[in-house]
Amino acid sequence: MYNLPYYKEKDEAIILSFMKQYSFAMLMGVDEAQRPVATQIPFLFAEKDGQLYLRGHIMKGNDHHKAFEANNQVLAVFTGPHTYVSASWYHIKPQASTWNYMSVHVKGEMSFLPYPELLVMLDELTALYEKDQESPVLYKDMPEEYITRLAKAIVAFEIKVDSIEHVFKLSQNRDEKSYENIIEKLRNSDADSQAIAAEMIKRKPQLFSHE
């Protein structure tokens, strides 16, 4: 984790909102032989007695399932837009080119959940990501036989969150003229670059006060 203070967001609600916006995250761990495993899945978020949990499901019998059974310490990485930033855009030279990005790393302990919890989770996941309560593919409209057959191949889990670290690297360490020029260049580039520019614009008043 690129751990510099000026790349940190002080508002925990903004960090959680980012995780929910980019909830299709990378789940990682190691197996008994200390070999890394990873899988990408959509997450649900839950809070119990002030404790944050990540919830989801994975396929049974795969390398990551076997690894998480043997070692319940996991890392989930939530990533957002990212873009190259050319040093040619800086007002003050010489300096190196870099990359602007947003990322949150969540560490915790995984526990597998009983079958009834899996069915509840499938309902929640479908409703959340389908977004249309009239959709014909909501969980409640699926044939029971179909759900039972598919559910046998997956297992639900929850992760008790132990720590959350993040980097929102958005040129906060640049002078104002360079910052404005980076925004202008990114606004005229691809979708990721435009998204980073929008985030930089939001933060500009906090970085450069003219009082």
N, C-alpha and C positions, 0 to 999 in steps of 0.2 A: 504494500500500500504506500503510495506517494504521500507521505505524511508531513505536509507543510501547512502552517496555521492559516496562511492567506487563501488556501484552497478549501477551507472548511465552511460549512453552513451551520450557523448557530441555532437555527430554528429546527427542532426535531420534527415538527409537523411537516415541514417542507421535505425533509429527507424521507419520511414515511410516504408522503404523497408521490414522490419520485418513484419509490419502490412499487407502489400500486399502479402507477402509470406504465411502468416497464416491468410488469409482473411475470413475463415469460423469461425466466432467469436460468442461469447455469448452476446446477447442483453438483457439488464435488465432494469426494472423500477418498479414502484409501482402503484397499482390501487387506487381508491378513498378511500378505507378502509385501505390504507397503507400496503396492503399485497404485497409481492414481486412477480414479474412475470419475466419469462425469456424464450428466444427462441434462437436457433442457426441458423444463416443464413450466406450466402456468401455476402460480401460487395463489392461495387464498390467505387472508390475514385475520387473525383472531386475537382477542385480548381476554385474559382470565386473571382476575385479581391483580390487575396492573402489570401482568406479564405478557409480553408479545409472543405469539406463536405463528409460524408459517405452516400452512397445511397444503397437502397435495397428494398425488398418487403416482406410482411408477409401475412398470411391467414387472411381473414376478419372474424369477429365475435368471434375469440378466446379470451381467457383471456388477452393475451398480447395486442391484437388490442384494446380491450375496455379500458385497462389500459392506453395505450399510447394516446388514445383519451382524456382521463380525465386528464392525467399528461404527459406533453411532455418532462420532464427532464429524460434523459436516460443515461445508462452506457453501453459501448461496451468493452468487454474484449477479447483481442487477445493473445492467448497463443501458445508457441512453445514447443520444446522438454524439458523434465525435467528428473531428475534422482537423486537417493539416493547417498549420499557421506558419506562413513564410516569414522569415526574418526580414525579407525585403519590405515588409509592411511596417516595420518599426521606425519610429522617429529617431530613436537613439541607436547608433550602430558602433562597432559590430556586436551582434548577438546571434545566438543560434536559433534556427527554426525549431518548431515544437509541434505538439499535438494538444488540442483542447478536447476535453471529454468529461463525462459525468459517470460515476460508478459508485455503487454501494456494496460493501462486503458484509455479509451476515454470518456469524458463526454460532453454532448451537448443537444441542443433542437431539438426535432423531429417535422417535418412538413410533413403532408400527401400531395401527389402530385396528379394532375388530371390524368384521364385515359390515355390520349395520352402519358404522360410521362412514364407511366407503360409499354407501348408497346415499347418505345425507350429503356427502361432499360432491358426488356427481351431480346431484340436484342443484347445489349451490354454484358449482362451476359453470354448468350449462346456462343457468339463469343469468349469471354475471357476464359471461362473454357473449352470449347470444344477443342480449340487450333488448330483444323484442318479445314481450310477454305473449304475443299472439303467434310466435314462431311455431311451426309444426314439428320442430325437432327438439323441443324442450324435453327434459328428463321425464316429466309427468305424462307426456304423450307417447313415450316409447313403450313397445310391447314388453311385458314382464319377462317373457322367455328370452328376448333379445338382450335385455339388461343383465339377466342372470348369467347368460353365456359369456358375455364380455367381461363382466365383473370378476369372474373366476380367474381371469388372466392378469389382474392388477391388484395392488394392495395400497391402502391409504396410510398416510403417516402425518405426524406433526413434528415440528422442530421447535423446541423451547429455546428462544433466542438468548444467547449469553452476551453477545457483543455486536455492535453495529459500527462499522468504520466507513468513511466515504471520502471521495475526492471529487470536487466540482471544480475542475481546472479550467478557468475561463478568463485567462489573461489578467487576473487580478493584480499581478505584480508589474504590470506595464504602466508607463506614464499615460496621461490622459490623451494626448495626441495620437500615440500608437494605438491605444485602446479604441478610439473612434475610427481609426483607419482600418483596424482589423475587422470591426463590425461592418464597415462599408464593403470591404472585400468579400466577407462571408455572405452578406445579404445578396450578393450577385453571383453566388455559386449554387451548389446542389442543395437538396433538401436538408441533409444533416448539417451542412454549413449554415443554412438559414435558421435552423433550430438553435444552434449554438449562438448565433448572432442575437436571436430573440432573448435567450437567457442572459447574455451580456448586457443587453439594453435594460433589462429588468434590474440588474445589479448596479448599473452605473451611478445612480444617485447616492448609493451607500459608499461608493469608492471615491467619488470626487465631489466634495462639497464646495460650493461657491459662496457660502455665507460670509 
